[in-house]
Amino acid sequence: MALEEKREKRPPVTPMMIEEEAALRNGSRGLPPGPWAEAAGPRPRTTERHIAVHKRLVLGFAVSILALLAVTMIAVLLSVRFEECGAAADGPPRAGGNGSLSGAARQPPGAGQPPGRPAAAEEEEARGGEAAAEEKEEEEEEEWQRRRELPPWARPRLPRHLRPLHYNLMLSAFMENFTFSGEVNVQLEVRNASRYIVLHAHRMHIEAVRVAEDKLAGGVRVARSFLYPQTQVFVVVLNRSLEVQRSYNLKIIYNGLIENELLGFFRSSYVLHGERR
């Protein structure tokens, strides 16, 4: 009798109760079907594809920033380098047309200019002489090109029309400013007639050149001489060709710097008992 009374006290099941129960099972949190139930329903999350796209965009932006910084740094370095080159070109003494320093920069102590001679006039004469020498050199190179041959000073090896027999070398070193002066006398034997004398020389300032025939007081006139840095040679151009089976004496007076590197006549030092020597 007690069980039957309890069953009779339960409320009857209505259609509204059935709809609410179905809504709870479908996840609509007990709301009846309609626009409010759809708005309150679960929304889709961001997919992995969207995340990958976002990562690519961030990576591309970072790469572009790094590239911009690199270009800016390169531009700054190039501008600084350009300014340094310009300052170096304006500051130290410039090299002459033969690739060496001017005579005033390479002269030893005591070799001053003659009195009563303005320095500006000497510089103008030197520039005019260098320009004329360059013009003659270009004309001779054009002549050799018309012959379809390389000039003797542009070849990788020295010409064989001359054979050195003996060298007599004298040097004077000046340790106050690390310069030196030298004089060399070379006895040459002529194998083939030529009016060119080519020998190796580099980073020198040539003061004087003389060519004389042995056992004779007269000499052979030198038309001009020049250094050719491309092949590191010194060229003497004569007014006439040297005769075959004759010997001549070539005298060159020059000066230069005692280099601070392993090149030519260079200087070095060592430390002994804490003292540099």
Solvent accessible surface area in square Angstrom, and as a share of the most:
residue,aa,sasa,rsa
1,M,174,0.78
2,A,68,0.53
3,L,127,0.63
4,E,100,0.45
5,E,94,0.42
6,K,138,0.59
7,R,172,0.63
8,E,139,0.62
9,K,166,0.70
10,R,186,0.68
11,P,101,0.64
12,P,109,0.68
13,V,111,0.64
14,T,56,0.33
15,P,103,0.65
16,M,118,0.52
17,M,92,0.41
18,I,103,0.52
19,E,92,0.41
20,E,84,0.38
21,E,86,0.38
22,A,47,0.36
23,A,8,0.06
24,L,114,0.57
25,R,188,0.68
26,N,127,0.65
27,G,41,0.40
28,S,19,0.12
29,R,191,0.70
30,G,28,0.27
31,L,69,0.34
32,P,89,0.56
33,P,110,0.69
34,G,28,0.27
35,P,103,0.65
36,W,204,0.71
37,A,12,0.10
38,E,144,0.65
39,A,73,0.56
40,A,41,0.32
41,G,20,0.19
42,P,131,0.82
43,R,204,0.74
44,P,132,0.83
45,R,225,0.82
46,T,89,0.52
47,T,72,0.42
48,E,149,0.67
49,R,191,0.70
50,H,97,0.43
51,I,81,0.41
52,A,42,0.32
53,V,67,0.39
54,H,108,0.48
55,K,136,0.58
56,R,181,0.66
57,L,121,0.60
58,V,104,0.60
59,L,118,0.59
60,G,41,0.40
61,F,138,0.58
62,A,45,0.35
63,V,84,0.48
64,S,60,0.39
65,I,73,0.37
66,L,117,0.58
67,A,55,0.43
68,L,114,0.57
69,L,100,0.50
70,A,49,0.38
71,V,97,0.56
72,T,70,0.41
73,M,126,0.56
74,I,100,0.51
75,A,57,0.44
76,V,82,0.47
77,L,117,0.58
78,L,116,0.58
79,S,54,0.35
80,V,70,0.40
81,R,149,0.54
82,F,160,0.67
83,E,120,0.54
84,E,91,0.41
85,C,63,0.38
86,G,35,0.33
87,A,66,0.51
88,A,58,0.45
89,A,52,0.40
90,D,111,0.57
91,G,58,0.56
92,P,77,0.49
93,P,82,0.52
94,R,171,0.62
95,A,64,0.50
96,G,25,0.24
97,G,52,0.50
98,N,46,0.23
99,G,40,0.38
100,S,4,0.03
101,L,46,0.23
102,S,54,0.35
103,G,15,0.14
104,A,82,0.64
105,A,40,0.31
106,R,7,0.02
107,Q,70,0.31
108,P,19,0.12
109,P,73,0.46
110,G,88,0.84
111,A,45,0.35
112,G,66,0.64
113,Q,102,0.45
114,P,78,0.49
115,P,135,0.85
116,G,86,0.83
117,R,100,0.36
118,P,81,0.51
119,A,48,0.37
120,A,66,0.51
121,A,33,0.25
122,E,45,0.20
123,E,93,0.42
124,E,117,0.52
125,E,106,0.47
126,A,55,0.43
127,R,163,0.60
128,G,42,0.41
129,G,43,0.41
130,E,83,0.37
131,A,50,0.39
132,A,47,0.36
133,A,30,0.23
134,E,78,0.35
135,E,107,0.48
136,K,102,0.43
137,E,29,0.13
138,E,103,0.46
139,E,111,0.50
140,E,22,0.10
141,E,43,0.19
142,E,93,0.42
143,E,65,0.29
144,W,24,0.08
145,Q,124,0.55
146,R,174,0.63
147,R,130,0.47
148,R,227,0.83
149,E,88,0.39
150,L,105,0.52
151,P,8,0.05
152,P,10,0.06
153,W,1,0.00
154,A,26,0.20
155,R,85,0.31
156,P,124,0.78
157,R,189,0.69
158,L,65,0.33
159,P,27,0.17
160,R,192,0.70
161,H,19,0.08
162,L,24,0.12
163,R,104,0.38
164,P,67,0.42
165,L,77,0.38
166,H,111,0.49
167,Y,130,0.49
168,N,73,0.37
169,L,98,0.49
170,M,98,0.44
171,L,87,0.43
172,S,56,0.36
173,A,55,0.43
174,F,54,0.22
175,M,116,0.52
176,E,144,0.65
177,N,69,0.35
178,F,72,0.30
179,T,4,0.02
180,F,5,0.02
181,S,29,0.19
182,G,5,0.05
183,E,42,0.19
184,V,18,0.10
185,N,29,0.15
186,V,5,0.03
187,Q,66,0.29
188,L,11,0.05
189,E,56,0.25
190,V,2,0.01
191,R,121,0.44
192,N,89,0.46
193,A,64,0.50
194,S,21,0.14
195,R,84,0.31
196,Y,20,0.08
197,I,4,0.02
198,V,13,0.08
199,L,40,0.20
200,H,117,0.52
201,A,23,0.18
202,H,64,0.29
203,R,91,0.33
204,M,45,0.20
205,H,40,0.18
206,I,35,0.18
207,E,89,0.40
208,A,31,0.24
209,V,26,0.15
210,R,129,0.47
211,V,4,0.03
212,A,35,0.27
213,E,23,0.10
214,D,47,0.25
215,K,206,0.87
216,L,109,0.54
217,A,116,0.90
218,G,50,0.48
219,G,54,0.52
220,V,7,0.04
221,R,184,0.67
222,V,41,0.24
223,A,51,0.39
224,R,27,0.10
225,S,40,0.26
226,F,17,0.07
227,L,11,0.05
228,Y,29,0.11
229,P,49,0.31
230,Q,134,0.60
231,T,40,0.23
232,Q,87,0.39
233,V,6,0.03
234,F,3,0.01
235,V,0,0.00
236,V,0,0.00
237,V,2,0.01
238,L,0,0.00
239,N,79,0.40
240,R,106,0.39
241,S,51,0.33
242,L,1,0.01
243,E,82,0.37
244,V,72,0.41
245,Q,160,0.71
246,R,107,0.39
247,S,32,0.21
248,Y,0,0.00
249,N,44,0.23
250,L,2,0.01
251,K,55,0.23
252,I,6,0.03
253,I,46,0.23
254,Y,24,0.09
255,N,0,0.00
256,G,0,0.00
257,L,57,0.28
258,I,6,0.03
259,E,20,0.09
260,N,114,0.59
261,E,92,0.41
262,L,156,0.78
263,L,65,0.32
264,G,67,0.64
265,F,76,0.32
266,F,84,0.35
267,R,75,0.27
268,S,98,0.63
269,S,56,0.36
270,Y,125,0.48
271,V,88,0.51
272,L,69,0.34
273,H,169,0.75
274,G,74,0.72
275,E,97,0.43
276,R,166,0.61
277,R,131,0.48
